[in-house]
Amino acid sequence: MNSTVEVLHTKPMLEMRYVSKTFPGIKALQDVELTAFPYEVHSLMGENGAGKSTLMKILSGAYHADKGSEIRVTGQLVDISDPLSAKKLGIAVIYQELSLSPNLSIAENIFLGSELSKAGMADRRKMEFECKATLERLGVNFHPATLVSELSIAEQQMIEIARAVHAKAKILVMDEPTTALSNRETHHLFSLIHKLRNEGLAIIYISHRMSEIYELSDRCSVLRDGQYVGTLEKQELNSETLVKMMVGRDISGFYKKDQSQYKRGQEILRVENLSDGYRVSPSSFSLYQGEVLAIAGLVGSGRTELARLIYGADHKTEGQLYLNGQPLHIKNPKNAIDQGIVYLTEDRKSQGLFLDMDVCNNVNLLAFSSDCSKAKTINLKKRDARADKAIESLNIRVPNSKVNVGSLSGGNQQKVLLSRLLEIKPKVLILDEPTRGVDIGAKSEIYKIIQTLVADGVGVLVISSELPEVIGIADRVLVMHEGAIVGELSQGGDIPFDQNNIMKLAAGA
């Protein structure tokens, strides 16, 4: 049973009707609906903050829906009061942040909470035997006794799926599963999703990546501002329709830079023979005023490592940096910040933001010292005014600056982190995967911020794995392969500035 037509002739596996959720002062969901069938991949799309995660947390039992909400599984009205009741109904959710216990083995993770015992002791031998059968069914070649901490992110994700399959899940929710995966790992995951779909699971797939939605979806439902907008069949899926449904307005091709405005100015940053001795080969390039310079390459090509050397986060063994023609001596990130070079990390949650702090303090983190009086006390009025201005200028969707950053959507978290860096008026801004895990509307806003900064004379260096993004926003792109810059392409150059030529260089062709 492979076609959408055949899917619609089956009875729904899941029906969510009139689902609402109210938090103090906020209506997160209002009469949302979602229907998923067996033998179907049903994508769920919407901007960050549209209500996708809230809806899935209700399905998983992490939240309880408002009175009047209705959930049916295989036609039966159910009350999902907690995660255990969801599990008993055959519902499994794999979140973007994986929930495995790294200090336990694969088998112990798969049986966590439902361990097998013999004579009052854990029967590890039987658990490993059953675990091996589940792994083989999925085509995953791991020994069940392997510690989860020894696995890569992609491999850990396979264990999450194995745990769901072993628990006989009928409804599998996957939330942004490819965020940290390479192309090869993503291809393997998609093959596994197709396999599970063809075995009769109802799979709900959440992603911001249009290409994934086109490739996987039998149908796609869209939420906007906590409300259900509509559902599209596979043959109806196209970028224009999806964008209009998600954001309520046109975003011209998501973003396309007007190259007629490109005028290269003077050199801002020059990198000469920069290397760490093993991950990054001696690398040289220049960044000029008036341009966006991108660095592309496959995962592990050395893009982030090169950026961290420039920023002083990692130790260089050779090389020299120049800012506006003057040599720089950067030994650590503080040196870089003092010189006007800032870096937006690709991992905003663990390396960028303080999730348990509010927006106000996150925005002001690099500016506190300039506010301090002689008595070393912080000027609270300046602090609050700066945060309010950042919220307004970057369109950060938040009720006020005292809300914790951890409660914000991915796009708004990214804008909070970006606003912190902009407060020190940087000369060079390095953006590492600036739109990862960010919805289309927020992407468009981030692109506009980048162009405003370039127009103001800031040097912008962007690292991105999304080639359409690179082509859309960059004037030049440096391509890396195995730690070395192997080529350069530019808009209007002799070699076509397209994905095919970038990938040829990235793959070492």
RODORO-256487 format. One line per field, with one value per residue (C-alpha): x negated, y negated, z; residue number from 1. Coordinates in steps of 0.2 Angstrom, whole numbers, plus 2048, in hexadecimal, padded with zeros to 3 digits. Layout:
<sites>
px <- (X	...)
py <- (Y	...)
pz <- (Z	...)
num <- (NUM	...)
</sites>
This chain:
<sites>
px <- (800	7F6	801	80A	81A	819	814	824	82E	828	82F	825	818	819	826	824	833	837	826	822	815	815	806	807	80A	807	813	806	812	824	82F	821	823	818	81C	80F	811	807	7FB	7F9	7EC	7F6	7EB	7EF	7E9	7EA	7DE	7D6	7E3	7F1	7F6	7EE	7E4	7F3	7FE	7F2	7EF	802	801	7F2	7FA	7EE	7FC	80E	81A	828	839	843	834	836	829	82D	821	827	838	839	83A	82B	825	812	80F	7FC	7EE	7F1	803	7FD	7F0	7FD	808	7F9	7F4	7E1	7D9	7C7	7C2	7B4	7AB	7A9	7AF	7A3	798	786	77F	78A	788	793	79D	7A0	7A6	7B2	7B9	7B9	7C8	7CD	7BE	7BE	7BA	7B5	7B4	7B6	7A7	7A7	7A6	799	796	7A9	7AA	79A	7A2	7B2	7A9	79E	7AE	7B5	7A5	7A3	7B5	7B1	7A0	796	786	781	77D	78B	77E	777	778	783	775	76A	777	778	787	78E	78B	794	7A3	7A4	7A4	7B3	7BC	7B7	7BF	7CF	7D0	7CC	7DA	7E6	7E9	7F8	7F5	7E4	7E0	7CF	7CB	7BD	7B3	7A7	7A0	78F	78E	783	78A	785	78D	79D	79F	79D	7AA	7B6	7B4	7B9	7C8	7CE	7CC	7D6	7E3	7E5	7E7	7F7	7F1	7F9	7EA	7EB	7DC	7D8	7CB	7C7	7BE	7C9	7BF	7C2	7D5	7D6	7CC	7D4	7E6	7F6	7FF	7FA	804	800	802	801	802	809	817	819	818	81A	813	80C	80A	7FA	7FE	803	7F2	7E8	7DE	7E9	7F9	7F0	7E8	7F8	801	7F3	7F0	7FF	7F6	7EA	7D7	7CF	7C6	7C3	7B5	7AB	79E	79E	78C	78D	78A	77A	76B	75B	753	742	73B	741	73A	72B	727	716	710	71B	71A	71C	710	71C	72E	72B	71E	715	724	724	732	738	749	74E	75B	76B	76B	771	764	76A	760	768	762	768	769	758	750	748	754	758	747	740	74D	748	735	73A	744	736	741	734	721	719	708	704	70B	70F	71F	720	72F	730	71E	718	711	71B	715	724	721	733	745	743	735	740	74F	744	73E	750	750	75F	765	777	775	77E	783	78D	794	785	777	781	790	793	7A4	7A9	7A6	7B2	7B1	7AB	79B	797	798	78D	780	772	777	778	767	76B	77A	771	76F	75F	766	767	77A	784	78F	7A0	7A8	79B	79C	7AF	7AF	7A2	7AC	7BC	7B4	7AD	7BE	7C5	7B7	7B5	7C8	7C5	7D6	7D7	7E4	7D6	7C3	7C5	7CB	7BE	7B5	7B8	7CA	7C8	7C9	7B9	7BA	7BD	7AF	7A3	7A8	7A5	793	790	796	789	77B	782	782	76F	76F	764	759	759	768	766	776	775	785	78F	7A0	79E	7AF	7B7	7C7	7CA	7D0	7C2	7B5	7BB	7B9	7A8	7A3	7A9	79F	78F	792	795	784	77B	782	77C	76A	769	760	76B	764	772	770	77E	783	792	78C	79B	798	786	78B	799	78F	77C	772	764	762	752	754	74B	746	73D	737	731	739	739	742	74B	75B	763	773	771	760	75A	75F	772	777	782	784	77C	76C	76B	76E	761	754	75B	75A	748	74C)
py <- (800	7F1	7E4	7D6	7DC	7ED	7E4	7DA	7EA	7F0	7EB	7DD	7E3	7D2	7C4	7B4	7A9	798	799	789	785	776	770	761	752	75C	766	772	77C	779	787	78F	79F	7AD	7BE	7CB	7DB	7EC	7EE	7DB	7CE	7BF	7AF	7A1	790	77E	770	772	76D	773	781	791	795	791	79D	7AB	7A9	7AB	7BB	7C1	7BE	7B0	7A3	7A6	79E	792	798	79C	7A2	7B3	7C1	7D2	7E0	7ED	7E6	7E7	7D7	7D6	7CC	7C9	7C4	7C7	7CE	7E0	7E0	7DA	7E8	7F5	7EE	7F1	7DF	7DB	7CA	7C7	7B5	7AB	7AC	7BF	7C7	7D5	7D9	7D8	7E2	7F2	7FE	7FF	80D	805	7F5	7FF	808	7F9	7F9	80B	815	828	831	842	848	835	830	827	834	82B	83A	83B	828	828	837	82E	81D	825	82C	81A	812	81F	81C	80A	80E	806	810	80C	817	816	814	804	7F5	7E7	7DA	7E3	7E0	7D1	7C6	7CF	7E0	7DA	7D5	7E7	7ED	7E2	7E9	7FA	7F7	7F1	800	80C	804	808	7F6	7F3	7E0	7D9	7C7	7C0	7AE	7A6	7B7	7B2	7A2	7A9	7B6	7B7	7BA	7CD	7CF	7C6	7D1	7E0	7D9	7D6	7E8	7EE	7E2	7E9	7FB	7F7	7EE	7FE	808	7FE	7F1	7E0	7D4	7C2	7B8	7A7	79D	78C	793	792	79F	7AC	7A8	7AB	7BB	7C3	7BD	7C5	7B6	7A6	79C	78A	781	76E	764	773	776	784	77C	78B	79C	79E	7AF	7B4	7AE	79D	799	78B	77D	76E	777	77D	76C	763	76F	76E	75B	754	74A	74C	74E	74C	75C	75C	750	74A	73D	72F	731	720	719	722	716	71D	711	711	720	723	733	73D	74E	755	767	76A	77C	787	794	7A2	79E	78E	78D	77C	771	75F	754	742	73B	72A	71C	71E	731	740	74E	75F	76F	77F	791	7A2	7A6	7A8	79E	792	783	781	785	777	76A	76F	76C	75A	757	75E	76C	779	777	774	77B	76F	760	74E	743	731	725	716	719	71A	72B	733	73D	748	755	757	752	742	73C	73E	735	727	725	725	737	741	753	75A	76D	77A	782	773	77E	785	778	768	764	766	76E	76C	759	74C	744	733	73B	745	736	72C	739	731	71F	71F	719	709	706	707	6F8	6F4	6FE	70D	70E	711	703	70C	6FF	700	713	714	706	710	720	718	710	720	728	71B	719	72C	730	73C	744	743	73B	732	733	73C	74D	75B	75E	771	76F	766	76E	772	762	757	75F	75C	749	747	74E	744	734	737	737	728	71E	71C	715	722	71F	732	73D	750	759	76C	775	765	76C	77E	784	773	771	768	758	756	75B	74D	741	747	745	733	730	736	72B	71C	71F	721	710	709	70F	71E	72D	73C	74E	75C	76E	778	78A	784	781	778	76C	76A	766	75A	74F	751	746	752	764	76D	780	78B	79D	7A7	798	78E	780	788	77B	76B	766	755	74E	749	753	75E	76E	76F	76B	77A	789	795	78C	789	79B	7A1	797	79C	7AE	7AC	7AF)
pz <- (800	7F9	7F1	7FA	7F2	7FB	80B	80B	809	81A	82B	834	840	849	84A	853	853	85C	865	86F	87C	887	891	89D	892	882	876	86F	865	85F	858	84F	845	83E	836	833	82A	82B	81C	81C	81F	824	825	831	82D	833	839	84A	857	84C	858	851	860	86C	862	862	875	877	86D	877	887	88D	88C	88F	883	888	88B	87B	872	86A	866	85E	85B	84F	850	863	86E	87A	888	887	899	899	88F	895	88F	87E	87D	881	873	867	866	865	863	85E	862	85A	86B	86D	87E	87F	88F	889	897	893	885	876	87D	88D	885	87A	889	895	8A0	89A	89E	89D	8AD	8B3	8C5	8CA	8C0	8AF	8A1	897	88C	886	884	879	86F	86C	869	85C	852	852	84C	83E	839	836	82E	83C	840	852	860	86D	87B	874	87E	876	87A	86D	85F	854	853	844	84C	85C	852	84B	85D	861	852	857	868	860	855	863	86D	85F	85B	84E	84D	84C	84D	847	84B	840	83F	832	83B	840	832	823	811	812	824	81E	80F	81B	826	818	812	824	824	814	81B	82B	820	815	825	829	836	835	835	83A	833	838	82E	828	818	809	800	80E	80E	7FB	7FC	80A	80C	807	80E	817	824	829	839	83B	84B	854	848	83A	829	81E	816	805	7FC	7F4	7E3	7EA	7F3	7ED	7F5	7F1	7F8	808	80B	809	815	822	823	81B	80E	800	803	7F2	7EF	802	7FD	7EE	7EF	7E2	7DB	7D2	7E4	7E6	7E7	7EE	7FA	803	80B	81D	823	81B	821	81C	81E	82D	833	843	83D	83A	837	82C	81F	81D	816	80F	809	80A	80F	808	80C	803	801	809	808	80B	810	809	80B	811	823	82A	81C	829	827	839	83F	833	83B	84D	848	842	852	85E	864	85F	85F	84E	84A	83C	833	834	835	82F	832	827	823	835	83C	849	858	85E	86B	871	86D	879	86E	85F	866	86C	85A	853	84D	853	850	850	854	84B	85C	864	872	87A	874	871	87C	88E	88D	89F	89E	897	887	88F	897	887	87C	888	88C	882	886	899	89C	892	89D	8AE	8B9	8C2	8D1	8C5	8C5	8B5	8AE	8AE	8A3	895	896	894	887	87D	87E	879	86A	864	866	85B	84E	84B	84D	85B	85F	872	87E	887	88A	89B	892	893	883	885	882	871	860	857	84C	85A	864	855	854	866	864	855	85E	86C	85F	856	866	866	854	84C	83D	838	83B	839	838	839	833	837	831	838	83F	83B	832	821	828	834	826	81B	82A	82E	81B	81C	82C	823	814	81F	828	818	812	822	81F	82A	823	823	821	820	822	81C	817	80D	7FB	7F6	804	7FF	7ED	7F3	7FF	7FB	7EE	7EF	7F6	7FC	7FB	807	806	813	81C	80D	803	7F2	7E8	7E6	7DD	7DB	7D4	7C2	7C1	7B3	7BB	7BE	7D0	7D4	7DF	7D3	7D2	7E5	7E8	7DB	7E5	7F6	7F1	7EB	7D9)
num <- (1	2	3	4	5	6	7	8	9	10	11	12	13	14	15	16	17	18	19	20	21	22	23	24	25	26	27	28	29	30	31	32	33	34	35	36	37	38	39	40	41	42	43	44	45	46	47	48	49	50	51	52	53	54	55	56	57	58	59	60	61	62	63	64	65	66	67	68	69	70	71	72	73	74	75	76	77	78	79	80	81	82	83	84	85	86	87	88	89	90	91	92	93	94	95	96	97	98	99	100	101	102	103	104	105	106	107	108	109	110	111	112	113	114	115	116	117	118	119	120	121	122	123	124	125	126	127	128	129	130	131	132	133	134	135	136	137	138	139	140	141	142	143	144	145	146	147	148	149	150	151	152	153	154	155	156	157	158	159	160	161	162	163	164	165	166	167	168	169	170	171	172	173	174	175	176	177	178	179	180	181	182	183	184	185	186	187	188	189	190	191	192	193	194	195	196	197	198	199	200	201	202	203	204	205	206	207	208	209	210	211	212	213	214	215	216	217	218	219	220	221	222	223	224	225	226	227	228	229	230	231	232	233	234	235	236	237	238	239	240	241	242	243	244	245	246	247	248	249	250	251	252	253	254	255	256	257	258	259	260	261	262	263	264	265	266	267	268	269	270	271	272	273	274	275	276	277	278	279	280	281	282	283	284	285	286	287	288	289	290	291	292	293	294	295	296	297	298	299	300	301	302	303	304	305	306	307	308	309	310	311	312	313	314	315	316	317	318	319	320	321	322	323	324	325	326	327	328	329	330	331	332	333	334	335	336	337	338	339	340	341	342	343	344	345	346	347	348	349	350	351	352	353	354	355	356	357	358	359	360	361	362	363	364	365	366	367	368	369	370	371	372	373	374	375	376	377	378	379	380	381	382	383	384	385	386	387	388	389	390	391	392	393	394	395	396	397	398	399	400	401	402	403	404	405	406	407	408	409	410	411	412	413	414	415	416	417	418	419	420	421	422	423	424	425	426	427	428	429	430	431	432	433	434	435	436	437	438	439	440	441	442	443	444	445	446	447	448	449	450	451	452	453	454	455	456	457	458	459	460	461	462	463	464	465	466	467	468	469	470	471	472	473	474	475	476	477	478	479	480	481	482	483	484	485	486	487	488	489	490	491	492	493	494	495	496	497	498	499	500	501	502	503	504	505	506	507	508	509)
</sites>
